[in-house]
Amino acid sequence: MTGPFQTKANGMTYTVVQDCATSFDALITGAAVDEILGLALDTIRFTVRTDRDDLGIKTFSSGFFAITGYPDSSFPQIVPTNYQVNLILTAPGFRDFQVQVTVTPASVFPITVPNSPIPMRRLPVRIQGRVVKDATGLPISGALVVSVDNPHPPPNSYAIALRSPLYFDHALPVSVQQVTINPVGIAQLTADAGAGTSVLDVSTRSGLVANSTVRLANTSQTIVEYCVVDHLGPGAANQPGQVFITNDLNRSYAAGPATVVLFGNPVLGGAAIPLATDANEGDGILVATQLLPANTVAVDPGSMKVEYHEVGARTNADGYYGLDGMGRVQELFFQASQGGTNQTQPWVVAYDEPLNVVDFRL
């Protein structure tokens, strides 16, 4: 084996080494766990991405990972410069998690990712089913299905199932509170309102001002949403026109009598109950620190992102109900009721199945 030699090409001189061993260091390390179970992620498809091309990534099916590289070349001006390394953690069935790691002159490699092990949040699922009469098997229309108290809940963990998922992210501290929506007007949609829209075309806007609420519902009230008014479009209030709302609709609503449109003003009641965890857009479950028996709730009351929701689901004429955005907890307890008859069922959420079926016989 010969030693190093030099060669020239394109005006450059290169030193060629035929046998050279190099090594790189673990610069950043961390781990990810299932937020609900507290267990390391058990998937070979767990991945980590970074915005730095000069850094390598090593992941393990147990949820451990390391960001590797050469400190002197990746952070050449570390004195006095601070470097930011952005990471995105992904795994099937979980929400992506973004984290930023700061490399400072005082850093000692490897740096541990802040709050490691990182709790990865499960993607929510849909729970649906049918409520029928026990004696005949016939469907029960208008039955209410709600989440009730877990007999053995984790500390400060009481689940509230919503009829329509959240529109916004809500960071801690955030609270939920009972609310009454006092009606101030009624209207009809003059054009279909599709899911994702933030503009409503209505037959009249009398009684509406900024921060008023608009309630959209089908005639059976199996689908109900509350919207907060941002501002009104041009034209007289008692004439047809547009209403601009602060959120995008979760569902679609047909023009005319198929959709019941009510205008209202929210009145808070009772004490505000802190949430035990932050809440994500698309969540249909609130995890509160106390029980909150209520038909309608305000989430983040008093803030610019306040939103209003009905609690629980209603069955349609064929006895079917559905709840979207079910997540954040390992187990839920559902109660179906109509009149004085009810049935409660525990349900361990199967997050690997996008659709869970929970039926009731009353």
SULGIDA-V550903 format. One record per residue. N is the residue number from 0. RES is the residue in one letter. PSI is psi as a letter, one per 40 degrees, with the letter a starting at -180 (* if undefined). BURIAL is 1 if it has 9 or more other C-alpha atoms within 8 Angstrom, else 0. D_FIRST is the distance of its C-alpha to the first C-alpha in Angstrom with 2 decimals. Layout:
{{N RES PSI BURIAL D_FIRST} {N RES PSI BURIAL D_FIRST}}
//
This chain:
{{0 M h 0 0.00} {1 T i 0 3.79} {2 G a 0 6.71} {3 P i 0 9.74} {4 F i 0 11.77} {5 Q i 0 15.37} {6 T i 0 17.40} {7 K i 0 21.15} {8 A h 0 23.27} {9 N f 0 26.96} {10 G e 0 27.43} {11 M i 0 24.74} {12 T h 0 21.54} {13 Y h 0 18.65} {14 T h 0 15.62} {15 V h 0 12.70} {16 V h 0 10.37} {17 Q d 0 7.92} {18 D h 0 8.59} {19 C h 0 12.07} {20 A h 0 14.94} {21 T i 0 18.44} {22 S i 0 21.87} {23 F i 0 25.38} {24 D i 1 28.73} {25 A h 1 31.97} {26 L d 1 34.32} {27 I h 1 37.48} {28 T i 1 38.63} {29 G a 1 41.84} {30 A i 1 43.67} {31 A i 1 46.40} {32 V i 1 49.37} {33 D h 1 52.38} {34 E d 1 55.15} {35 I d 1 57.87} {36 L d 0 56.41} {37 G e 0 54.11} {38 L i 0 51.40} {39 A i 1 47.75} {40 L h 1 47.24} {41 D g 0 46.62} {42 T h 1 45.02} {43 I e 0 41.58} {44 R e 0 42.61} {45 F h 1 42.86} {46 T i 0 40.95} {47 V h 1 40.48} {48 R i 0 40.20} {49 T i 1 39.58} {50 D e 0 40.27} {51 R h 0 36.93} {52 D d 0 34.11} {53 D e 0 31.54} {54 L h 1 32.36} {55 G i 0 31.24} {56 I h 1 33.69} {57 K h 0 33.50} {58 T i 1 36.76} {59 F i 1 37.99} {60 S e 1 40.96} {61 S e 1 42.67} {62 G e 1 43.08} {63 F i 1 40.45} {64 F i 1 38.12} {65 A h 1 35.58} {66 I h 1 34.76} {67 T i 1 31.18} {68 G a 1 29.33} {69 Y h 0 28.15} {70 P d 1 31.23} {71 D d 0 30.47} {72 S d 0 29.94} {73 S d 1 32.65} {74 F g 0 35.23} {75 P d 0 34.40} {76 Q f 0 38.04} {77 I d 1 39.07} {78 V h 0 41.15} {79 P f 0 43.86} {80 T i 0 43.26} {81 N i 1 43.88} {82 Y i 1 41.95} {83 Q h 0 43.46} {84 V h 1 41.44} {85 N h 1 43.57} {86 L i 1 43.01} {87 I h 1 44.87} {88 L h 1 45.00} {89 T i 1 46.10} {90 A i 1 46.98} {91 P h 0 49.25} {92 G e 0 52.85} {93 F i 1 52.37} {94 R i 1 53.08} {95 D i 1 50.13} {96 F h 0 49.70} {97 Q h 0 48.64} {98 V i 1 47.47} {99 Q h 0 46.36} {100 V h 1 44.09} {101 T h 0 44.37} {102 V h 1 41.47} {103 T i 1 42.97} {104 P d 1 41.80} {105 A e 0 42.95} {106 S i 0 40.94} {107 V h 0 38.72} {108 F i 0 36.10} {109 P i 1 36.47} {110 I h 1 39.89} {111 T h 0 42.24} {112 V h 1 44.06} {113 P i 0 47.75} {114 N f 0 50.09} {115 S h 1 47.33} {116 P h 0 47.81} {117 I h 1 49.14} {118 P h 1 52.14} {119 M h 1 51.60} {120 R h 1 54.94} {121 R i 1 55.95} {122 L h 1 57.20} {123 P i 1 60.96} {124 V i 1 62.65} {125 R h 1 66.09} {126 I h 1 68.71} {127 Q i 1 71.66} {128 G a 1 74.32} {129 R i 1 77.98} {130 V h 1 81.03} {131 V i 1 83.82} {132 K h 1 87.05} {133 D d 0 86.57} {134 A d 0 89.85} {135 T e 0 89.54} {136 G e 0 85.91} {137 L i 0 87.20} {138 P i 1 85.13} {139 I h 1 86.08} {140 S i 1 86.11} {141 G e 1 85.68} {142 A i 1 84.20} {143 L h 1 82.09} {144 V h 1 78.66} {145 V i 1 77.29} {146 S h 1 74.72} {147 V i 1 76.53} {148 D h 1 75.75} {149 N h 0 73.13} {150 P d 0 74.93} {151 H g 0 71.85} {152 P i 1 69.99} {153 P i 0 67.06} {154 P h 0 68.37} {155 N f 1 69.53} {156 S g 1 68.62} {157 Y h 1 71.40} {158 A h 1 70.55} {159 I h 1 72.70} {160 A h 1 72.27} {161 L i 1 73.11} {162 R d 1 74.62} {163 S h 1 72.39} {164 P i 1 68.84} {165 L i 1 68.12} {166 Y d 1 67.68} {167 F i 0 65.64} {168 D i 1 63.14} {169 H h 1 64.94} {170 A i 0 63.08} {171 L i 0 64.47} {172 P h 0 67.05} {173 V i 1 69.04} {174 S i 1 72.26} {175 V i 1 74.39} {176 Q i 1 78.18} {177 Q i 1 81.12} {178 V i 1 82.60} {179 T h 1 85.68} {180 I h 1 85.66} {181 N h 0 89.22} {182 P i 0 90.06} {183 V e 1 91.29} {184 G i 1 91.20} {185 I i 0 90.40} {186 A a 1 89.02} {187 Q i 1 87.40} {188 L h 1 84.20} {189 T e 1 85.06} {190 A i 1 81.62} {191 D i 1 79.04} {192 A h 1 76.58} {193 G i 1 73.14} {194 A h 1 70.53} {195 G e 0 68.42} {196 T i 1 71.23} {197 S f 1 72.55} {198 V h 1 75.75} {199 L h 1 78.93} {200 D h 1 81.80} {201 V i 1 85.01} {202 S d 1 88.72} {203 T i 1 89.66} {204 R e 1 88.05} {205 S h 0 91.17} {206 G e 0 90.37} {207 L h 1 86.69} {208 V i 0 85.12} {209 A h 1 81.62} {210 N e 0 80.37} {211 S i 1 82.90} {212 T i 1 81.65} {213 V h 1 81.88} {214 R h 1 81.92} {215 L h 1 80.90} {216 A i 1 81.73} {217 N i 1 82.55} {218 T d 0 86.04} {219 S e 0 84.94} {220 Q f 0 82.88} {221 T d 1 79.91} {222 I h 1 77.99} {223 V h 1 78.72} {224 E i 1 76.93} {225 Y h 1 77.97} {226 C i 1 76.94} {227 V h 1 77.39} {228 V h 1 78.94} {229 D d 1 77.01} {230 H i 1 79.58} {231 L i 1 82.06} {232 G i 0 81.84} {233 P i 0 84.54} {234 G i 0 88.11} {235 A i 0 90.97} {236 A d 1 90.26} {237 N e 0 92.94} {238 Q i 1 91.51} {239 P i 1 88.55} {240 G a 1 85.27} {241 Q i 1 81.73} {242 V h 1 80.52} {243 F h 1 77.04} {244 I i 1 75.52} {245 T e 1 72.73} {246 N i 0 70.80} {247 D h 1 69.69} {248 L i 1 71.65} {249 N d 1 70.04} {250 R i 0 72.25} {251 S i 1 74.38} {252 Y h 1 78.16} {253 A i 1 80.68} {254 A i 1 83.35} {255 G a 1 87.01} {256 P e 0 88.56} {257 A d 1 85.48} {258 T h 1 84.05} {259 V h 1 86.07} {260 V h 1 85.38} {261 L i 1 86.72} {262 F i 1 86.54} {263 G i 1 86.56} {264 N h 1 86.11} {265 P h 1 84.08} {266 V h 0 85.77} {267 L i 1 83.62} {268 G i 0 85.08} {269 G a 0 84.23} {270 A i 0 81.34} {271 A h 0 77.86} {272 I h 1 75.41} {273 P i 1 71.85} {274 L i 1 69.04} {275 A d 1 66.59} {276 T i 0 63.62} {277 D i 1 62.93} {278 A i 1 63.77} {279 N i 1 61.89} {280 E h 1 63.23} {281 G e 1 63.95} {282 D h 1 64.75} {283 G e 1 67.97} {284 I h 1 68.00} {285 L h 1 68.84} {286 V h 1 67.97} {287 A i 1 70.76} {288 T e 1 71.44} {289 Q i 1 74.99} {290 L i 0 77.01} {291 L g 0 78.56} {292 P h 0 81.29} {293 A i 0 81.85} {294 N d 0 82.35} {295 T h 1 80.69} {296 V i 1 78.15} {297 A h 1 76.81} {298 V h 1 73.11} {299 D f 1 72.22} {300 P i 1 75.89} {301 G e 0 76.60} {302 S i 0 73.21} {303 M e 0 72.31} {304 K f 0 70.57} {305 V i 1 73.49} {306 E i 1 73.91} {307 Y i 1 76.53} {308 H i 1 76.23} {309 E i 1 78.42} {310 V h 1 77.55} {311 G i 1 77.06} {312 A i 1 77.51} {313 R i 1 80.63} {314 T i 1 81.08} {315 N a 1 82.27} {316 A d 1 85.15} {317 D e 1 83.08} {318 G e 1 82.02} {319 Y i 1 78.41} {320 Y i 1 76.61} {321 G i 1 73.13} {322 L h 1 71.14} {323 D i 1 67.97} {324 G f 1 65.28} {325 M h 1 65.61} {326 G a 1 62.87} {327 R e 1 62.02} {328 V i 0 63.41} {329 Q d 1 62.66} {330 E i 0 66.26} {331 L i 1 69.36} {332 F h 1 73.01} {333 F i 1 75.09} {334 Q h 1 78.85} {335 A h 1 80.86} {336 S i 1 84.51} {337 Q h 1 87.62} {338 G b 0 90.96} {339 G e 0 91.15} {340 T h 0 88.69} {341 N i 1 85.01} {342 Q h 1 82.00} {343 T h 0 78.84} {344 Q h 0 75.51} {345 P i 0 72.21} {346 W h 1 69.10} {347 V h 0 65.46} {348 V h 1 63.73} {349 A g 0 61.31} {350 Y e 1 58.80} {351 D e 0 56.77} {352 E h 0 59.88} {353 P e 0 60.96} {354 L h 0 64.55} {355 N h 1 66.28} {356 V h 0 69.78} {357 V h 1 72.43} {358 D i 0 75.95} {359 F i 1 79.24} {360 R h 1 82.59} {361 L * 1 85.53}}
//
